[in-house]
Amino acid sequence: TGLDFEGVRKEFLDDDHTPLMVVNIGRPGPDAWFPRSPRLSYEQVVTTV
């Protein structure tokens, strides 16, 4: 897969957790696509302290 599981574990996880990769294999259904939701504005997502 090219994913460095040991590197991910050392960088982001403690000794009690193990990285896991899930791969979805298949084809989307004919009605799987829908319009993109609108983007949130800067003011809606950022709080300046």
N, C-alpha and C positions, 0 to 999 in steps of 0.2 A: 504493500500500500504506500510505502514511502513515509509513513508516519513513525516518528521516533517516540514510541510509547515510554521508554525509559526516560528520555529527555523531558517529555511532558510531565511524567510523574515527579521527577526531581524538581522541576521549575514551579509547578502549580499545586501539587498534591502532597499531603502528609503520608506517613507510612500506613495509615489505615485505609487508604483509597487507591484504586487501580483505574487507569484510563481504559475506556471502552470505545470502540468504533462501531457504529451501526451503518450499514449500507442498504439502501432501499433499491431493489432491483425490480423493474417492471415498466409498464407503460401507463401514462395517465389516461383516465377515461375521457370520452369525448366532451364532457361538460366540466372538465377539471379547471379550466381557466376562467378568471373573472377579472374585472377592472381593478387596477391598483387603488388602494385607499389613499386619500389625500395626505400629503406630508403635513406634519405638525409645524407650526411656526416656531421661530427661535424663542419667543416669549413663553410659549407653552412648555418648552422642554428645558430651559436654562434658568437657573436661579443664581444670581450674582450676590455674593456675600461681601 
